[in-house]
Each structure stands twice: as C-alpha cells, then as structure tokens.
C-alpha cells in the first residue's frame, strides 16, 4: 500500500479510538469535567501526564531544533526535562493537598482576593493560547503532508477533532484519551528511530547508535561535523549561543514548566497525594523515553537529509523532497543555474530551505523506511499535538467557567457552569485555529514563548504562595502583572517589531537584546521582576490574615492529606 493509504488507515484508526474513548468516558458532572472525578490510577495518570506534556513541540519540533541548532538545541532538552522534575517534586504535592482544580483557583484562595483570581485567569489565558497556537500549527503540518491538503485545511480538521473529544469528555474523557495517545506517539517515535539507527550504525538502540560508527568506521557525530564544515556551517557539536542566553532559556523553560496550568491540573485527577507523587514518577519515566531518543533522531535526520540532497543534481532529487515541496515546507531554488543543489549558511547563495518542523516527520521518508512506518509517524504527530491541545483547551474553558464566571456568580448551578465550560472550550478551539493558520513562529519557538510567560507570571506567586506566609494579595497581583507585561512586551518587540510595527532591522537585532538574552529566554528576567515586585509590595503592605497564614502552614505538613475538595 502507498503512504497515503497507510496514513488514512493509521490516523483514522487512532482518531476512532480517541473519539470512542471520549464518548464512553464523557463527563456527567463538573468534577468529572475538571478532574475526572479524582479516581484515575497513578499509572494511567502518569501516561496521560506524559502525553499532555509531550506536545507537538516535543514530538515534531524539538528534534528539528536540535537537528539544525546542534549543541544549542540542548537547552530545550535540559529545560523541559528539568522543569518536569521541578514541578513533580517541588510543587505538585503541595498544590494537590491544597485541593484546587486550577492555578487561578489556588491564587484566588491563597491570596484571598477575587482580583488576584481574575489576574491569574488572564495570565492562564495568555499562556494557554500561546501554547495551543503551536499545537495547531503542528496539526496543520501533519495533515498538509500526509493527507495532501493545505495547511489551513489541516488546522480546521484538527480543530473539529479536538472540539469533539475535549468539549464532550472534559478531563475524564481527555485523561483516558491521552493514555491511548501516549501509546501511539511513543510507538510512532521509537519505531523509525530504531530502524534508522540500525540502518546507519547497526545498533538497534538509538541513544547508543548516535555515538556509534557508520559504514566507513568513522563516528557518526564526527562524520556529521565534517559534512557540515565542508558546506561552510559550524560543527554540529559546537555551540554558538552565549552562556547567558543558554542559562536564561533553560531556566525559563524549567520554571515555566512549573507554572503550566494544563500540567498542574493533572495532579488533581488521582485519589491521594501519595498517588500524585507516584504518577509524577511514572510520567518522568515515560517522558524520558522520548527525550533521550530525540537527539539521536535529530542527528540521524540531518545527516541523512544532507547526504541525500546537498551537492546533488536538481533534476535527480529523491522522492521525499518532491513530496515535501508540495507543502512549501521545503524549497529548492537553483539560484546560480548550475543544476546542483548548493546548501550553504549564506541566505544569498543557499538553494535549499528546510522547515525545522518537518525533520521528525520526514525522517522515515528520507531513510526509505516502509510506508507503514511513515503513516505511523503521522499518527504519532497527531497524537502529540492533539493530546496537549485538548489539555490546554480544558484549562481555558475551566478558567473562564470556574474561575471567572463563578467569581462573579457564585450561586450558578453546576449544569450552567458545565455549559459555560463547553461553550468557552468551543470558542477557544476557534481562536486556537486562527493562531494555527497564522502562527507567530515554528512550533517549539511558540511553545518556548508560552513557557516564558508561565515563568514570568505564575511561578513566583505559586512558589512564594506555598513557602512564604508573608506574601499578600497586593504583592501577588503586582508581581503577576509586572512579570507578564514585561515578558509580553519584550517578545512582541523583538519577534514582531519589524514585521508588524515597522521598526528598523537594527532596532530589533540580537545586538539589542537585554543582557544578550533572546525572546525565548526573557521569561527568566520576567520571573525575577515578578519575585522582586511581589516581595517588595508585600513588605510595604499589611500581612495576610491569620487564617490564611495558618492554611499555608497546613499545606506544608505532609500527613493527613485527604482527597481534593469537591466544589
């Protein structure tokens, strides 16, 4: 069978599975909609958390960044993996014991203020919409290639699928759908990696194959360094980012993780605090399987791509190039008319442009793997993008219905709250689709912005809210606003200043970055501003009421933790 047939079969079968699970486990109450009734097993929750965590950025784009950035791409590996450990060990058990479904819910109660709750809702919406834009872009890329449709059409199809199982099933449907999605995405990521590792190095373990030797006895990484150097590029294993920027991006990704609302809410779906810790451990193992394989996939992909295209005749390029040219995600332009593809670091002479986001998806085709493997990767990419998109859409709907509407209408019926949650999820799907059609960057870059916003807004007020009884509502509100506004303005200025606001290229060049920190890492500075403002304002204003201080002390006591409160 051809690639398209295999893709229809595998993607169609996986979608049928997800929708079937959503129908079977549909939510009948707000507790099931928000926290799956609090009865998910640690193992299932660990798999669901891993699927929620490993978005299109992890599956589709992370290996692409590493493939084209080499050593510099390691910041994403370190930041996202380290951030999950930080979240699991430092925050999740305390938030779980506090017994609130959402971050704005925690902020509103901890800082005894509806104003703080509303500010937290605004922060959650900014973060979630920025993040979900990257997922919809990933959905569009998968559909555009494998279903041979326009990217915009692909985004619309993905919107319809997400709408169905996120709006119908709520957290209960999403949890069990994400268990299935994890199985699909990890299988789809590992199978081609094992195939290509065997093909290039004879080693079936990709992590070891990356450090192995190719047919001529040369180490693969040395071979890749030599190939890139011959073409005029920096060596793959050398870094070009400044140390301050590497540190800032890694830190922003780490602490941004700890403030991500769609991951935090997963720890409320298990019965006990002990189960929250256990599911965090399971999730870390499941996440590590993909994250330790991604660098190998990146090396295999970029090596094979260069070997099959660079310095080759334009009229005799492999089939995979022709397939991806139809999507406009790879272009070949014979500028000097010599009939040979020149791949160089100079944009004026470079004749080959490869979108970073296609590397994982194209890798099986580049390596001439069987068509069923190519279709499997398409299904995996869809699983990764849709699992996170669903979790984010649930956060958006929950923030609007529970944290916004119930703040102003506390006597609203459960049925009405559930209806508002579903309507807001539907609105979020439409808005997310718009950002998928008009993305502000490639997938992992957009997701990095979301992490930066989370780091600058949520992390300080959550960490100080748990470990300091002196921080008050005035400090929390001032800190969240200052951190979010600074980070948002910095990203907007340097990423969109030239294209949307007409600033000169010199005004928005990297030379003008604050302390040499890129927009992807500026959330670290935003976080520091938040900490400083929050602490200073709290010191200058009255301490929180005694009952709030007592409640904070109680959160930090590990014993006696029961089930999450049923609101």
Buried (B, 14 or more C-beta within 10 A) or exposed (E): EEBBEBBBBBBEEBBEBBBEBBEEBBBEBBBBBBBBBBBBBBBBBBBBBBBBBBBBBBBBBBBBBBBBBBBBBBBBBBBBBBBBBBBBBBBBBBBBBBBBBBBBBBBBBBBBBBBBBBBBBBBBBBBBBBBBBBBBBBBBBBBBBBBBBBBBBBBBBBBEBBBBBBBBBBBBBBBBBBBBBBBBBBEBBBBBBBBBBBBBBEBEBBBEBBEBBBEEEEBBBBBBBEBBEEBEBBBBEEBEBBEBBBBBBBBBBBBBBBBBBBBBBBBBBBBBBBBBBBBBEBBBEBBEBBBBBBBBBBBBBBBBBBBBBBEBEBEEBBEBBEBBEEBEBBEBEBEEEEEEBBBBEEEEEBBBEBBBBBBBBBBBBBBBBBBBBBBBBBBBBBBBBBBBBBBBBBBBBBBBBBBBBBBEEEEBEEEEBBEBBBBBBBBBBEBBBBBBBEBBBBBBBBBBBBBBBBBBBBBBBBBBBBEBBEBBBBBBBBBBBBBBBBBBEBBBBBBBBBEEEEBEEEBBEEEEBEEBBBBBBBBBBBBBBBBBBBBEBBEEEEEBEEEBBEBBEEBEEEEEBEBBEEB
